[in-house]
Amino acid sequence: MEKAGDGRNGHAEGSAAAAAGGEGAEGAGGGRGGRVRRFLRRNGLVVLTVSGVLAGVALGAAVRGAALGPARAAYLAFPGELLLRMLRMVILPLVVCSLVSGAASLDTRSLGRLGGIALAYFLGTTLLAAGLAVALGFIVRPGAGAGALNAPGLGLPGAVPTSKETVDSFLDLVRNLFPANLVAAAFRTYATDYKVLERNTTSGNVTLEKIPVGTEIEGMNILGLVLFALVLGVALKKLGREGEDLIRFFNSFNEATMVLVSWIMWYVPIGIMFLVGSKIVEMEDIVLLVTSLGKYIFASILGHFIHGGIILPLIYFASTRQNPYRFLLGLITPLATAFATCSSSATLPSMIKCIEENNGVDKRISRFILPIGATVNMDGAAIFQCMAAVFIAQLNNVDLNAGQIFTILVTATASSVGAAGVPAGGVLTIAIILEAIGLPTNDLSLILAVDWIVDRTTTVVNVEGDALGAGILHYLNEKAKKEKEQELKEVNVEAVPNSKSEGETSPLVTHKNQVSNTTSTADPESKESVL
């Protein structure tokens, strides 16, 4: 065993010396070339992803001059559509298996502690984001003097989301937490619709009554799946030995899914290029939209930049005393994926892979907190929704009072939890905020017109908040683990001085100092008897 260990060490030292000698022989130029090669080998996917975004912008700008028809534009978007389909394909097994294995690997005490910290972090950052958006809305005033925006030249979308009562929206949120059918929850979500009934009054007048009716709409019910997976993981942990086989099954399924994700990641640069290019081609008149709604776009993106570039990194630094930008540097690929796909759920597979491999976050932490964060932590969506509400209020010359501002903050924080992690998912929840403060919803067409621009930075901030939250939880968990180990060491050290008292009480115990004294004065026979 010693020879084998020496052989390995000698081999490592020899290879290190050879490498050092090779570098010295190559000179400065060869050293730089080796560093470049190592950098490209380590960060090749990041470079390809960023290049894909830039190539997509160039492709869209070049193809716009060709005046493609709708059919050819759809063909152009086909490679990007494949990327979205592959990412969505692995969302269901990834969310369920990662949460079951994560909840089962953590003991109940640490699970409750980490869950409480995560909940406080999610709620706190979302409230900060909503407050920042309202403050920026009053400073920039994007809707002031913009009453002429409903011009036919803007090419606004005709479909505006149906307004829903605030109470029904929150009741739907609770209903989706407890799906009646787990299989259906994989592709259907509960949503309240309305049926209008005519009622004749005693005076002969006809009144219209809106009655809520439960319906199922297309879309995965991630909230219900997240809650079920968490509870199932805790239940398997409680079973002990009987649940170990099923826990190993979910762990294996999870690892196999991550292998699939690593394969899909190499297609990401190609898919991103065509996704970005096709979006640029689809817009009829980008210049007119940007100039008409420029202040709203600027205020929204500024809010995302301040929150994602300053506030969230400051929270991470205050919690961990580590460089947040170095942490974010290892997440360029999932952030670029978020920018291209506008979907927090579609970014989840690449985020889990990169945060574990590049930043060294514990698998139990990342696979427990990131699926939850992709569902309930929507800082970017809170900024987007609050800014849109303030913009529409200013557009209609409505001065918001303190009560309405408080309603916007609370409603945006709560409704962002139920916002779907899909493109344009946040637009549907803006109608809830507008209904809560008594504003019309017909101006939402303006928000839909530029949603594809603002939604990109919205998704980037959403997934960045999830990642930094996982980093904070990983640091706190490691710190608690070290403190526990230190306490155990102190307990062991404190037990040593008691040896004297033990020696006094027990004549059979002989300590080192006593042995040394005895051996110095006694003959060999007495030494043997003592030992």
C-alpha positions, -999 to +999 in steps of 0.1 A: +000+000+000+028+024+008+046+016-024+015+022-044+010+056-027+046+065-033+043+056-069+013+078-074+030+107-057+062+102-077+041+101-109+023+133-100+056+151-091+073+138-123+044+150-145+043+184-127+081+188-132+078+178-168+050+203-173+070+230-156+100+222-178+078+221-209+064+255-201+099+269-195+110+255-228+080+269-247+087+304-234+062+332-229+045+327-262+039+290-256+027+296-221+001+321-233-010+297-260-014+270-233-034+293-211-057+302-240-062+265-249-070+257-212-094+287-210-112+276-242-114+240-230-129+251-197-152+279-210-159+267-245-196+264-240-198+299-225-179+314-255-201+295-280-233+307-262-223+343-262-213+340-298-247+325-305-265+355-291-244+379-311-248+358-343-285+358-337-287+396-336-266+398-368-287+371-385-320+389-376-307+422-388-295+407-421-326+387-428-350+416-421-340+432-453-351+401-472-388+407-462-395+370-454-431+359-453-447+343-422-440+308-435-403+314-441-400+332-408-415+301-391-389+279-408-362+303-396-374+298-360-374+260-363-339+253-348-348+275-319-381+258-314-362+225-311-341+239-283-372+250-264-388+216-269-358+197-256-354+220-226-391+216-217-389+179-222-365+175-192-383+200-169-408+174-155-384+147-145-358+172-134-382+191-111-398+160-095-367+139-092-344+167-079-369+178-053-377+143-041-340+134-038-331+168-023-358+167+003-350+131+012-312+138+015-317+166+040-328+159+076-360+174+088-343+200+109-320+214+082-348+211+056-370+234+078-341+258+085-331+260+048-367+263+037-373+292+061-342+310+050-351+305+013-387+317+019-374+349+037-349+355+009-375+351-018-401+373-002-376+399+008-360+403-026-393+403-044-406+431-021-374+450-027-378+446-065-414+458-064-405+488-043-376+497-066-400+495-097-426+518-081-399+543-070-384+543-105-418+547-121-424+579-101-389+592-109-388+584-147-425+588-152-427+566-184-464+572-190-464+610-186-476+626-219-479+593-237-516+595-244-512+592-282-496+558-280-527+539-293-518+548-329-527+522-356-491+524-369-478+505-339-493+472-350-504+464-315-517+429-307-555+426-306-558+399-280-557+413-244-557+389-215-591+384-199-594+403-167-598+381-136-610+389-102-582+393-076-599+368-052-602+342-079-566+346-089-554+338-054-579+310-050-565+295-083-530+297-068-541+277-038-560+252-060-529+246-081-509+238-050-531+207-045-537+192-080-566+167-082-547+146-108-509+144-107-508+130-143-529+159-156-508+184-136-479+175-159-496+193-187-528+211-174-533+240-150-565+250-132-578+285-141-611+302-133-632+314-162-665+332-161-700+326-173-724+355-177-760+350-167-789+373-172-813+378-143-846+396-143-852+419-113-886+426-098-886+460-114-883+444-149-846+454-154-821+428-166-789+424-147-758+405-157-741+383-132-706+369-136-703+334-122-668+318-118-664+284-136-635+261-132-615+252-164-583+236-173-558+254-195-527+242-214-495+244-193-476+224-166-488+229-130-453+233-116-466+246-082-485+214-076-457+192-087-432+211-065-453+207-034-460+170-041-423+162-047-413+180-015-438+162+006-430+128-010-393+133-003-399+141+034-423+110+036-396+087+020-371+101+046-394+092+074-398+056+061-362+049+068-350+016+052-382+009+034-379+042+015-342+038+005-349+019-027-373+046-040-349+073-030-321+056-049-344+053-079-351+091-079-314+098-074-305+077-104-333+092-125-320+126-115-284+119-125-296+104-158-316+135-165-285+157-158-266+136-184-293+144-209-290+181-200-252+180-206-259+167-241-286+193-248-262+221-236-241+217-267-271+225-289-278+257-269-256+281-290-273+270-323-308+272-308-301+306-292-289+321-325-321+312-343-344+321-314-329+357-312-328+360-350-364+349-355-377+373-328-360+403-345-374+392-379-410+389-365-413+425-353-429+448-379-414+481-369-389+479-340-378+515-343-413+530-340-421+508-310-389+516-292-392+554-298-429+554-288-425+532-257-389+541-251-393+556-216-412+525-204-386+501-219-358+522-204-374+524-170-381+486-169-346+476-181-330+501-157-349+485-128-337+451-139-301+464-141-301+480-107-317+450-090-297+423-108-265+442-110-263+460-076-290+449-051-288+411-055-250+411-055-249+433-024-272+408-006-250+379-017-218+398-005-234+408+028-244+372+035-212+354+023-184+380+022-175+366-012-173+382-047-208+379-063-196+387-098-171+359-098-200+336-088-222+350-117-193+345-141-197+308-139-234+312-149-231+330-182-245+300-202-278+298-182-281+336-181-277+337-219-302+309-222-326+329-201-321+359-223-328+339-254-357+317-242-375+341-219-384+311-197-373+304-162-384+268-164-365+262-197-333+277-181-336+254-150-317+224-165-286+244-175-287+264-143-285+233-121-257+219-142-236+251-142-241+261-106-229+226-095-200+222-118-187+258-121-195+272-086-193+240-065-228+244-049-239+212-030-262+191-051-286+187-022-289+225-020-291+233-057-316+205-066-337+215-036-339+252-040-336+260-077-368+242-088-387+260-061-371+294-070-379+289-107-416+287-096-420+312-068-391+336-070-398+362-097-379+394-089-377+404-125-414+398-130-423+419-099-403+448-114-420+444-148-455+442-133-451+471-110-436+493-137-464+484-161-490+493-135-474+527-128-470+532-165-507+525-172-518+547-143-498+576-156-511+569-191-546+574-178-537+605-157-544+586-124-525+598-094-518+567-072-524+572-035-506+554-007-532+527-004-530+519-042-492+518-040-493+494-011-518+473-030-495+472-060-465+461-039-484+433-021-503+421-051-472+421-073-453+401-047-480+376-043-490+372-079-454+368-091-454+335-072-481+322-095-466+337-127-459+310-152-422+304-160-429+307-197-425+336-222-451+364-216-462+347-184-460+379-164-484+398-186-513+378-174-507+387-138-506+425-146-543+423-152-547+412-115-528+443-103-548+466-125-581+451-113-569+455-077-563+492-080-592+499-103-575+506-136-586+495-171-570+465-187-574+476-223-540+493-222-523+460-218-519+458-255-491+483-252-473+461-227-477+431-250-463+450-279-429+454-263-431+424-239-406+404-260-379+431-253-385+436-216-392+399-209-356+390-217-341+411-189-370+400-167-361+363-171-324+370-165-331+387-132-355+359-122-329+332-127-301+353-112-320+357-080-325+319-078-288+313-084-276+338-058-301+324-033-287+289-038-252+303-033-262+319+000-279+288+012-248+267+003-226+291+022-248+291+053-251+253+052-213+249+050-208+274+078-232+256+100-215+223+092-180+237+102-194+251+134-208+217+143-175+200+136-157+226+156-180+220+186-172+182+183-135+189+183-138+211+214-157+184+232-129+159+224-102+183+236-119+190+269-120+153+277-082+150+278-075+169+311-099+146+330-074+117+326-058+126+359-089+124+379-097+091+361-063+078+372-069+088+407-102+070+409-092+039+391-060+020+400-061+001+367-057+031+345-021+041+337-014+073+317+015+084+295+033+105+321+029+077+347+043+052+322+073+074+314+081+079+351+077+042+358+099+031+329+127+055+339+130+040+374+118+004+370+137-026+356+126-043+324+103-068+342+084-039+358+081-023+323+065-054+309+041-056+338+031-020+334+025-023+296 
